[in-house]
Structures are given as structure tokens and as C-alpha cells.
């Protein structure tokens, strides 16, 4: 897929992996629509990225709000790429805690990370499928899983389940959308320097980075964005979850 001259919609685009992706795609010549919550820094981020960036406040679990964001994207040019980076992390450890609140927390994590991802993909795929094929394809969907999908730690039952779902639906979605000439790839990041880890002390962040075999540090959001860019431009990447983790395999805690 050619990046230059096309439109990419990025959820979670107000910070972290999503913002890094938007920045890289804008630099490559795309127009980026940053989708994030109204409380995010998305508006400021889009302004800093310049004329080829827009911010749309939306909740990924809302079909109406996502559709509105897609309307904005289509108004800016051919929509050919969607990258889903929106997500939440919430610890739920068994058997401690109240079962009612535990179930509510589990549902809320799955609702955003898994159901929200599917919501965006199904709505975006309809729009991308209406584009004219170029070079044998109409567009690409990139979703964000996590190494927790495979190496979930203590207290990560909800997060790991939601991300395993994202990884698990990658191949079926790719098969569904093959007739529409749309590729689907998931990226499973390891430990990255994103807002999810920003609240930790420097010593704690350094200790986490030291767990990575090589390079022994937290990943940089732009390294995730670089893989997104490669996925978009490499037509043989399809139906796969790609770990991006420096050979990290998470310990139980």
C-alpha cells in the first residue's frame, strides 16, 4: 500500500504508540485522523502534526462515534489504513477482591481492548472496501495485541484475555477481508515507554527495561510506528501477529 496521499485513521492517537504512528505516517505523506477520548491530548497532538492531521474525539466502543470519525477521514481523501492503538490496562487478581466488581472490571477491559478493536475494524473495513484497488490491494488494518496475550502475568487475566482475543481474531479477519483486498496484521508489543508506564518511578522503569534480553530497555513508541509503516508497505504481511519485544518472555510477576 502506498502511504503518501492516503488517509490513515489511528485510535489511541493522542499519545503513546498511536501518536508515534500518526507522526511517522504524516512524515511519510499520509493524512492522519487521530481518534481518542475528549480528555486526551489528541487535539493538541493533531495541531502539532500540522495540516495533514485531524483530531476526532470518540470512544472506540461506540459505533456512532467511530462512524463519525470515519466520516471525517473519508472527507480528507482515500481511507486506506486503520491502526487500532486504543486500550486500557487494569489489574484483576484472583481470588482476592469482590466478585461483582471483579467481573465489572474484567468486562470493561475486554469491552475497550477487544470489542472496541472489533468495532473499529468492522466499521472501517466497509469504508476501505469501497476504495479502488491500487497495486492489487485496497488497504490495511493494523491492530495492537500485546505479549501479555501469550505471557500474561499475575493480575493480568483481563488484559491478557482481551489481547489474546485481538491476536486470535487476526487470521479470521484477514480471511474475511481477503476478497476485499484488505490485509489485517496485529502487532504484539512488549514493554514500551508509553503513558501506561509513565507513572512509574525511573528506577522501576529501568528495572522493567532490564528484563528485555536485547536491547535491554523499554521500547520506543517510534519503533512500534516503524513496524506499522513496514506492515502498510509490505503486501505479503497478512493474517499474522508480530511480536515486537526484544525477545522478552514475561515472568509470572
C-alpha positions as CSV (number, residue, x, y, z in Angstrom):
1,X,0.0,0.0,0.0
2,X,1.3,3.5,-0.8
3,X,1.2,5.7,2.3
4,X,1.7,9.1,0.5
5,X,-1.6,10.7,-0.5
6,X,-3.8,8.4,1.5
7,X,-5.6,8.7,4.8
8,X,-4.9,6.7,8.0
9,X,-7.2,6.6,11.0
10,X,-5.4,5.8,14.3
11,X,-7.3,5.1,17.5
12,X,-5.5,6.0,20.7
13,X,-3.8,8.6,18.6
14,X,-3.5,11.2,21.3
15,X,-0.4,9.7,22.9
16,X,2.0,6.8,23.1
17,X,2.0,4.2,20.2
18,X,-0.9,5.9,18.4
19,X,0.7,9.3,18.4
20,X,4.1,7.9,17.3
21,X,2.3,6.1,14.4
22,X,0.4,9.2,13.4
23,X,3.6,11.3,13.4
24,X,5.5,8.7,11.2
25,X,2.7,8.3,8.7
26,X,2.3,12.1,8.4
27,X,6.0,12.3,7.7
28,X,5.6,9.6,5.0
29,X,3.0,11.7,3.3
30,X,-0.3,10.4,4.7
31,X,-3.1,12.4,6.3
32,X,-3.7,11.1,9.8
33,X,-7.0,11.2,11.8
34,X,-6.3,10.8,15.5
35,X,-9.1,9.3,17.4
36,X,-9.1,9.4,21.2
37,X,-11.2,10.4,24.2
38,X,-12.2,14.0,24.7
39,X,-10.0,14.1,27.8
40,X,-6.9,13.1,25.8
41,X,-4.2,15.3,24.3
42,X,-5.4,14.4,20.8
43,X,-6.4,18.0,19.8
44,X,-3.0,19.4,20.8
45,X,-1.2,16.5,19.1
46,X,-3.0,17.0,15.8
47,X,-2.3,20.7,15.9
48,X,1.4,20.0,16.4
49,X,1.4,17.5,13.5
50,X,0.2,20.2,11.1
51,X,-2.2,20.5,8.3
52,X,-2.3,16.8,7.4
53,X,-3.6,15.7,10.9
54,X,-7.1,16.0,12.4
55,X,-8.4,15.0,15.9
56,X,-11.8,13.5,16.4
57,X,-13.0,12.8,19.9
58,X,-14.6,9.3,20.1
59,X,-15.0,6.2,22.2
60,X,-14.0,3.1,20.3
61,X,-16.8,1.2,21.8
62,X,-19.4,3.5,20.3
63,X,-20.5,2.6,16.7
64,X,-21.9,6.1,16.2
65,X,-18.8,7.9,17.4
66,X,-16.4,5.7,15.3
67,X,-18.6,6.2,12.3
68,X,-18.4,9.9,12.7
69,X,-14.6,9.7,12.9
70,X,-14.6,7.6,9.7
71,X,-16.8,10.3,8.0
72,X,-14.1,12.8,8.9
73,X,-11.4,10.5,7.5
74,X,-13.2,10.0,4.2
75,X,-13.7,13.7,3.8
76,X,-9.9,14.1,3.8
77,X,-9.1,11.7,1.0
78,X,-8.9,7.9,0.3
79,X,-9.1,6.0,3.6
80,X,-6.8,3.0,3.2
81,X,-5.3,2.4,6.6
82,X,-6.6,1.9,10.1
83,X,-4.4,1.4,13.2
84,X,-6.0,0.5,16.5
85,X,-3.9,1.5,19.5
86,X,-6.7,2.4,22.0
87,X,-6.5,0.3,25.1
88,X,-6.7,0.2,28.9
89,X,-4.8,-1.8,31.5
90,X,-6.4,-2.8,34.7
91,X,-5.2,-5.4,37.2
92,X,-7.6,-8.1,38.5
93,X,-6.0,-10.7,40.7
94,X,-7.9,-13.8,41.9
95,X,-9.2,-14.9,44.4
96,X,-8.9,-11.6,46.3
97,X,-11.5,-8.8,45.8
98,X,-15.2,-8.6,45.4
99,X,-16.5,-10.9,42.6
100,X,-19.1,-8.3,41.4
101,X,-16.5,-5.5,41.0
102,X,-14.0,-8.0,39.6
103,X,-16.4,-9.1,36.9
104,X,-17.3,-5.4,36.1
105,X,-13.6,-4.6,35.7
106,X,-13.0,-7.6,33.5
107,X,-15.8,-6.7,31.2
108,X,-14.6,-3.1,31.0
109,X,-11.2,-4.1,29.9
110,X,-12.5,-6.6,27.3
111,X,-15.0,-4.0,26.1
112,X,-12.4,-1.4,25.2
113,X,-9.4,-3.6,24.2
114,X,-11.2,-6.4,22.3
115,X,-14.8,-5.3,21.5
116,X,-13.6,-1.7,20.7
117,X,-11.0,-3.0,18.3
118,X,-13.5,-5.2,16.5
119,X,-16.0,-2.3,16.4
120,X,-13.4,-0.1,14.7
121,X,-12.2,-2.8,12.3
122,X,-15.7,-3.8,11.1
123,X,-16.8,-0.2,10.5
124,X,-13.5,0.8,8.8
125,X,-13.4,-2.3,6.6
126,X,-16.7,-1.3,5.0
127,X,-15.2,2.1,4.0
128,X,-11.9,0.7,2.8
129,X,-13.6,-1.9,0.7
130,X,-15.3,0.9,-1.3
131,X,-11.9,2.2,-2.4
132,X,-10.5,1.4,-5.9
133,X,-7.7,-1.2,-5.8
134,X,-4.2,0.1,-6.3
135,X,-1.4,-2.4,-6.8
136,X,-3.7,-5.3,-6.0
137,X,-5.0,-4.1,-2.7
138,X,-7.4,-1.6,-1.2
139,X,-5.9,-1.1,2.3
140,X,-4.6,-2.4,5.5
141,X,-5.8,-2.8,9.1
142,X,-3.2,-3.0,11.9
143,X,-4.4,-3.9,15.4
144,X,-2.5,-3.9,18.6
145,X,-2.2,-7.0,20.8
146,X,0.4,-7.5,23.5
147,X,3.0,-10.0,24.7
148,X,0.5,-10.4,27.6
149,X,-1.6,-12.4,25.1
150,X,1.0,-15.1,25.4
151,X,2.8,-14.4,28.7
152,X,0.1,-12.9,30.9
153,X,1.4,-12.1,34.4
154,X,-0.2,-12.4,37.8
155,X,-3.2,-10.0,37.9
156,X,-3.4,-9.7,34.1
157,X,-6.3,-12.1,33.4
158,X,-8.5,-9.4,31.9
159,X,-5.7,-7.6,29.9
160,X,-4.3,-10.9,28.7
161,X,-7.7,-12.2,27.6
162,X,-8.5,-9.1,25.8
163,X,-5.2,-9.0,23.9
164,X,-5.3,-12.7,23.2
165,X,-8.7,-12.0,21.6
166,X,-7.1,-9.3,19.4
167,X,-4.4,-11.8,18.3
168,X,-6.9,-14.6,17.9
169,X,-9.2,-12.7,15.5
170,X,-6.3,-11.5,13.2
171,X,-6.3,-14.5,10.9
172,X,-10.1,-14.9,10.7
173,X,-10.4,-11.2,9.9
174,X,-7.7,-11.4,7.3
175,X,-9.6,-14.3,5.7
176,X,-12.9,-12.4,5.8
177,X,-11.4,-9.4,4.2
178,X,-9.2,-11.1,1.6
179,X,-11.9,-10.9,-1.1
180,X,-12.0,-7.1,-0.5
181,X,-8.2,-6.9,-0.9
182,X,-7.7,-5.7,2.6
183,X,-4.8,-7.1,4.8
184,X,-5.0,-7.5,8.6
185,X,-1.9,-7.7,10.8
186,X,-1.6,-7.5,14.6
187,X,1.5,-6.2,16.4
188,X,2.2,-7.5,19.9
189,X,4.4,-5.0,21.7
190,X,6.4,-5.9,24.8
191,X,7.4,-3.3,27.3
192,X,7.3,0.1,25.7
193,X,7.7,3.6,27.1
194,X,4.1,4.7,26.8
195,X,1.7,6.6,29.2
196,X,0.7,3.2,30.7
197,X,4.2,3.1,32.3
198,X,4.7,6.8,32.7
199,X,3.5,6.9,36.3
200,X,6.3,4.5,37.4
201,X,9.4,5.9,39.1
202,X,12.5,6.0,36.9
203,X,14.1,3.1,38.8
204,X,11.0,0.9,38.2
205,X,11.0,1.7,34.5
206,X,14.7,0.9,34.3
207,X,14.1,-2.4,36.1
208,X,11.4,-3.3,33.6
209,X,13.7,-2.4,30.7
210,X,16.4,-4.6,32.1
211,X,14.2,-7.7,31.8
212,X,14.4,-7.4,28.0
213,X,17.2,-9.6,26.6
214,X,18.3,-7.3,23.9
215,X,18.1,-4.4,23.7
216,X,17.8,-4.2,27.5
217,X,15.5,-1.2,27.6
218,X,11.9,-0.2,27.1
219,X,10.8,0.0,23.5
220,X,10.4,3.5,21.9
221,X,6.9,4.2,20.5
222,X,8.6,5.2,17.2
223,X,9.9,1.6,16.9
224,X,6.3,0.4,17.0
225,X,5.4,3.1,14.4
226,X,8.2,1.9,12.2
227,X,6.8,-1.6,12.2
228,X,3.3,-0.2,11.3
229,X,4.9,1.7,8.4
230,X,6.5,-1.5,7.2
231,X,3.3,-3.5,7.5
232,X,1.5,-1.0,5.4
233,X,4.0,-1.1,2.6
234,X,4.8,-4.9,2.6
235,X,2.0,-6.7,0.7
236,X,2.9,-10.2,1.9
237,X,2.3,-9.4,5.6
238,X,-1.2,-10.6,6.3
239,X,-3.0,-12.6,8.9
240,X,-0.2,-12.6,11.4
241,X,0.6,-11.4,14.9
242,X,4.1,-10.0,15.1
243,X,5.8,-9.8,18.5
244,X,7.9,-6.7,19.0
245,X,9.5,-7.3,22.3
246,X,13.3,-7.7,22.1
247,X,13.0,-11.4,22.8
248,X,11.2,-10.7,26.1
249,X,9.2,-13.6,27.7
250,X,7.3,-12.3,30.7
251,X,7.8,-13.9,34.1
252,X,4.8,-14.7,36.3
253,X,5.3,-11.3,38.1
